[in-house]
Amino acid sequence: MSIMSAIALYGIIWFMTMFLVLPFRQRSQAEAGEVVPGTPAGAPQDAQMWRKAKLVTLIATIAFVIIAGIILSEVITYESIEAITRSR
């Protein structure tokens, strides 16, 4: 795996993890009872983005190490995937 492939893989894992983590513990302004004028009631009251970014980075790093380890150790190869998915 080249450096650019590793960076691309990490970026994909990081953003997928971010999209999964974003809705957790989300409280809307309507639920809090403090709707800021000019914003929708469903807007988050406190998104806590720094906290979520730290959590996502931790999870993505662990996932990247596992996935990169599988790719580099060749436990799963392109040929094995092709053999499994080959139509007969």
Secondary structure, 3 states (H helix, E strand, C coil): CCHHHHHHHHHHHHHHHHHHHCCCCCCEHHHHCCCCCCCCCCCECCCCHHHHHHHHHHHHHHHHHHHHHHHHHCCCCHHHHHHHHCCC
